[in-house]
Amino acid sequence: MPGKREYGMRLAAEPDFRWRGEDITRLEGFSDAVFAFAVTLLVVSLEVPKTFHELMEAMRGFAAFGVCFALLVDVWFNHYRYFRRYGLQDAWSVFLNCVLLFFVLFYVYPLKFLFVMLFSGGGEIDAEQARTLFIIYGLGYAGVFLVFALLYRHAWTVREVFKLNAIELLKTRQSMVDHVAMVIVGLVSALLAFSLPAGLVGLAGYFYFVIGIYYTASGILFGKRYRVLAKEIGGNTPPADPAE
């Protein structure tokens, strides 16, 4: 009968990827504090509304806050899953982690301003200002996922040390490809914002709908490979504890 801690680890882990990271490290604790600070920067208002009018004004910002919060949580979850999968704490991982946190904090205000503008009808800025905003947002988006791509590239270089099985190798490769694809999306959006005429700058924002199409295609392609590998290895996956 597994202990409570072991059971919790098994419950949280991926069924076909043994998580090498166990205890929360100081690096992850520091990262969580930065993510928490970033969420604080997204808060609609730090002051409690004193009148009904102020309450309604604050409520108008909650839709934008919800979208921004969801995007930031997605970045946090990617970070959490990476460190749970590999548990890397070497100098290169620490450096890349710090760069990621820098981009996250850089990314927060353009993220918040963009979605507040979109949910308010976009009347606060002109086309040229929107162009600059989309360029900044695209570069920030590309920067965040470039760091993730480099982190997974680093994990790939030490795959022999971790003795990753075939499915784990495929998942690592998929994560690299997916994050590189997100870098390309951000850069293309920024390029569109830079090059399109003023009347078409909004297309740089609509380009992000490509993300859903990409992940659908990626899921289908890699899903087929997963099923083939699962049949080849008979559905056997590594134990949660390497000592077993």
C-alpha positions in Angstrom: 0.0 0.0 0.0 1.7 3.2 -1.1 2.1 6.1 1.3 0.1 9.3 0.9 3.1 11.1 -0.7 3.8 8.3 -3.2 0.1 8.0 -4.0 -0.2 11.8 -4.6 2.9 11.7 -6.9 1.4 8.8 -8.9 -2.0 10.5 -9.2 -0.5 13.7 -10.6 2.1 12.1 -12.9 1.5 11.4 -16.6 0.5 7.8 -17.2 3.2 7.2 -19.8 6.0 9.5 -18.6 7.8 8.9 -15.4 8.4 12.1 -13.6 12.0 12.5 -12.5 11.3 15.7 -10.5 9.9 15.0 -7.1 10.3 17.5 -4.3 9.7 21.2 -5.1 13.1 22.9 -5.3 14.1 26.4 -4.4 14.3 27.2 -8.2 10.7 26.2 -8.6 9.6 28.0 -5.4 11.2 31.2 -6.7 9.5 30.7 -10.1 6.1 30.2 -8.5 6.6 33.4 -6.6 7.3 35.3 -9.8 4.3 33.7 -11.5 2.2 34.8 -8.5 3.5 38.3 -8.8 2.7 38.3 -12.5 -0.9 37.3 -11.7 -1.0 40.2 -9.2 -0.1 42.6 -12.1 -3.1 41.3 -14.0 -5.6 42.1 -11.3 -8.3 44.5 -12.5 -8.0 46.8 -9.5 -6.3 46.5 -6.2 -8.9 48.7 -4.6 -12.3 47.5 -3.4 -15.0 49.4 -5.3 -16.7 51.9 -3.1 -19.7 52.6 -5.3 -21.9 50.6 -7.6 -20.6 52.5 -10.6 -17.0 51.6 -9.6 -18.1 48.0 -9.2 -19.5 47.9 -12.7 -16.4 49.5 -14.1 -14.3 46.8 -12.4 -16.6 44.1 -13.7 -16.0 45.2 -17.3 -12.4 44.2 -16.9 -13.0 40.7 -15.6 -13.4 39.1 -19.1 -9.9 40.5 -20.2 -8.5 39.4 -16.8 -9.9 35.9 -17.2 -8.3 35.4 -20.7 -5.0 36.8 -19.4 -5.1 34.6 -16.4 -5.8 31.5 -18.5 -2.8 32.3 -20.8 -0.5 32.8 -17.8 -1.7 29.6 -16.2 -0.9 27.8 -19.4 2.7 29.1 -19.3 2.9 28.1 -15.6 1.7 24.6 -16.3 4.2 24.1 -19.1 6.9 25.2 -16.7 5.5 22.9 -14.0 5.3 19.9 -16.3 8.9 20.4 -17.6 10.4 20.4 -14.1 8.3 17.4 -13.0 9.3 15.4 -16.1 13.1 15.9 -15.9 13.9 17.6 -12.6 16.9 19.3 -14.1 18.7 21.8 -11.8 22.0 22.3 -13.7 23.4 25.8 -14.6 21.9 25.9 -18.1 18.4 25.0 -16.8 18.7 27.7 -14.1 19.8 30.3 -16.6 17.0 29.4 -19.1 14.5 29.4 -16.2 15.5 32.9 -15.2 15.2 34.1 -18.8 11.7 32.6 -19.0 10.7 34.5 -15.8 12.1 37.7 -17.3 10.0 37.2 -20.5 6.9 36.3 -18.4 7.2 39.6 -16.5 7.8 41.5 -19.8 4.8 39.7 -21.3 2.3 40.6 -18.6 1.6 44.3 -19.4 1.3 43.9 -23.2 -0.9 40.9 -22.6 -3.2 42.8 -20.2 -3.3 45.9 -22.4 -4.1 44.0 -25.5 -7.0 42.1 -24.1 -8.4 45.1 -22.2 -8.3 46.9 -25.6 -10.0 44.1 -27.4 -12.8 43.7 -24.9 -13.3 47.5 -24.8 -13.8 47.7 -28.6 -10.3 48.9 -29.4 -11.2 52.6 -29.3 -8.3 53.7 -27.1 -5.5 53.4 -29.6 -5.0 54.1 -33.3 -3.8 51.7 -36.0 -0.1 52.6 -35.7 -0.2 52.2 -31.9 -2.0 48.8 -32.4 0.8 47.9 -34.8 3.4 48.5 -32.1 1.3 46.6 -29.5 1.0 43.5 -31.7 4.8 43.6 -32.5 5.6 43.8 -28.8 3.1 41.1 -27.9 4.3 38.8 -30.7 8.0 39.1 -29.7 7.1 38.5 -26.0 5.0 35.4 -27.0 7.9 34.1 -29.2 10.4 34.7 -26.4 8.5 32.7 -23.8 8.1 29.7 -26.1 11.7 30.0 -27.4 12.9 29.4 -23.8 10.6 26.4 -23.5 12.0 25.0 -26.8 15.5 25.5 -25.5 14.7 23.8 -22.2 13.3 20.7 -24.0 16.3 20.8 -26.4 18.5 20.6 -23.3 16.5 17.7 -21.9 16.9 15.9 -25.2 20.7 16.2 -25.1 20.7 14.4 -21.7 18.1 11.7 -22.7 20.7 8.9 -22.3 21.2 9.9 -18.7 17.5 9.7 -17.9 17.1 6.5 -19.9 13.9 7.8 -21.6 11.8 5.1 -23.2 10.4 5.4 -26.7 7.2 7.1 -25.6 9.0 9.6 -23.4 11.4 10.4 -26.3 8.5 11.0 -28.5 6.8 13.3 -26.0 10.0 15.2 -25.5 10.4 15.6 -29.3 6.7 16.7 -29.6 7.2 19.3 -26.9 10.2 20.7 -28.7 8.3 20.9 -32.0 5.2 22.4 -30.4 7.2 25.1 -28.7 9.1 26.0 -31.9 5.8 26.2 -33.7 4.6 28.7 -31.1 7.8 30.8 -31.6 7.0 30.9 -35.3 3.4 31.9 -34.7 4.6 34.8 -32.5 7.2 36.0 -35.0 4.9 35.7 -38.0 2.2 37.8 -36.1 4.8 40.4 -35.3 6.0 40.4 -38.9 2.4 40.8 -40.1 1.9 43.7 -37.7 5.1 45.3 -39.0 4.5 44.9 -42.7 0.7 45.2 -43.2 -1.0 48.5 -44.1 -2.7 50.3 -41.2 -6.1 49.1 -42.2 -5.1 45.4 -42.0 -3.0 45.4 -38.8 -5.8 43.5 -37.0 -4.9 40.4 -39.0 -1.8 40.1 -36.9 -4.1 39.3 -34.0 -6.4 37.0 -35.9 -3.3 35.0 -36.9 -3.2 33.5 -33.4 -6.2 31.4 -34.4 -3.7 29.3 -36.2 -2.7 27.9 -32.8 -5.9 25.8 -32.5 -5.4 24.4 -36.0 -1.8 23.6 -35.3 -2.5 21.7 -32.0 -5.3 19.8 -33.7 -2.9 18.6 -36.4 -0.1 18.0 -34.0 -2.4 15.9 -31.7 -3.5 13.8 -34.7 0.0 13.2 -36.0 1.7 12.4 -32.7 -1.3 10.6 -31.5 -0.9 8.0 -34.3 2.8 7.6 -33.4 1.9 7.1 -29.7 -0.6 4.3 -30.6 2.0 2.6 -32.8 4.6 2.7 -30.0 2.1 1.6 -27.4 1.4 -1.5 -29.4 5.1 -2.2 -30.0 6.0 -2.1 -26.3 2.7 -3.8 -25.2 1.4 -0.7 -23.3 4.1 -1.1 -20.7 5.2 2.2 -19.1 8.0 3.0 -16.7 7.2 2.9 -13.0 6.7 6.1 -11.1 9.6 5.2 -8.8 12.9 4.2 -10.5 13.7 2.1 -7.4 10.8 -0.3 -8.2 
